[in-house]
Each structure stands twice: as C-alpha cells, then as structure tokens.
Amino acid sequence: MTNTFKARKNQIRFVLVCLVYLLVITGVTKGKESAFAPDAAVQPPKAKTEVYPVPPPLVYQGLFPCQACHRSDVRGINSQLEKGKSFLGKYLRAPDPKPRILVRMHTDITLKHAEWHWCLNCHSTYKRNYLRLMTGEDISFEESYRLCGQCHGTIYRDWKIGIHGRRVGQWNGKKLYLLCAHCHDPHQPRFRKLPGKEPPRFIKPERWKVVEHHK
C-alpha cells in the first residue's frame, strides 16, 4: 500500500507540474502576441497636417467667392427648369465635370498646366470656394501648397524649408510663406521667357589711359 500511495503521489505531482508549466507557457505566448499584434481598440495617432502661415491668397478680382455664381443649392441647380421666372435662372447650371472649352465665362483663362489637367482636378466640384486634393479632401485657398505638393513633391519639400519660393519675417521667429500662386500663375505656371538683350560693347583700353599733365 505504501508503494502504491507513493506512486500515486508522484503521479499527482507530475500532473500538477505539467499544469503549472502549461499555464506559464500560455501566459508568455499571449504576452508576445499582444506585444506584436496591434490592438483593434487602440488606433495610432493621425499625423497632423503642418500649417504654414501665408498672406492672403491671390484671387481673380470680382470672381471670388466662386459660389456667388457656382451655386450648389437646390435653387441654383434646378433654376434651368424655371425658364423666364428669374434672370439668373437662365445662367445658373448644375456642375458639369466634362472637360471642354469654356465659351460663357472664364474665356480669358488659358489652361496650360499639364496635358491632362482640367478645372475640377484642382477645384472642388460642389464647394467652389475650396480646392480639392486627390484624396477627395476639400481645402481652402490658404492651403493651396498642399494641392501643388501632390505633383511637385521635391519643390514642395524645398518650399517648406525655404529653398524654393520666398519667405518674409524672422529667420528664427514669425514668418510668412508666399504661396505658389503668388509667383506662378496656377493655370500657366511656367514663367514666360524674357527677351534677350545685346551683349555689352567692348571698350578699348585706350579710353582709360592715364593722361599725364606736364607742368
């Protein structure tokens, strides 16, 4: 009986040791998984968009705010159905995203900004007082540098650190960053070529000889 009791006691001890070992291994494994697996409830903080102080943006005189004509309310869109009831109703139309040559308004604007560009690639379709990024986010004209930076990444990087463009103010204090549109026409950003000038004329050395005055 004594040997049988000892054998059973050893078996119970072995089983308890195995259980403790399994519990320890399970806890360690869960700790590793939680350390490497992202928690669904904890979301990483979103990167804040850098805001640069800029002077008021340049807008075409008399054409801003754009929604004074590009109305997005029900009256503006449906006014084309109300013929003769309103003077403005003859001219207000629903937004037309199709690229075309403008014949009623903005005929003075010639778009030479990449071959595939169209107005609504940069301007918001329904919120005409805003610009639109490729992601669909609407931004104000004061943040137009974000719009330009989508295609001109290296220039945008240089603009932020002051290599490209112009900044005014203190080098280690408050400053203003001039927008891209302050120097470039957003519809025709390439600078016009300056006419060449004649080279400087060669001046003969004899003209600069020192004349000695004899007493």
Number of C-alpha atoms within 10 A of each C-alpha: 6 6 8 9 10 11 12 11 12 12 12 12 12 12 12 12 12 12 12 12 11 12 12 11 12 11 10 11 12 10 12 10 10 10 10 8 9 11 10 6 6 7 8 8 6 6 6 6 7 9 10 15 14 16 12 11 16 14 13 9 7 7 11 12 14 15 15 11 15 19 18 19 11 9 14 17 16 14 20 18 12 12 11 11 11 11 11 14 18 14 12 18 19 16 14 9 11 9 11 9 10 11 8 7 7 10 9 8 10 11 16 15 14 10 7 8 13 17 14 17 15 18 19 18 19 15 16 21 18 21 23 22 17 10 6 9 10 20 18 13 20 18 19 19 21 21 21 18 15 12 10 12 12 11 14 21 13 12 20 15 10 14 12 14 17 14 18 12 10 9 9 6 6 9 14 14 19 20 25 21 17 16 13 12 15 15 16 14 15 11 9 7 6 6 5 6 6 5 6 6 6 6 8 8 7 7 7 8 8 7 6 6 5 4 3
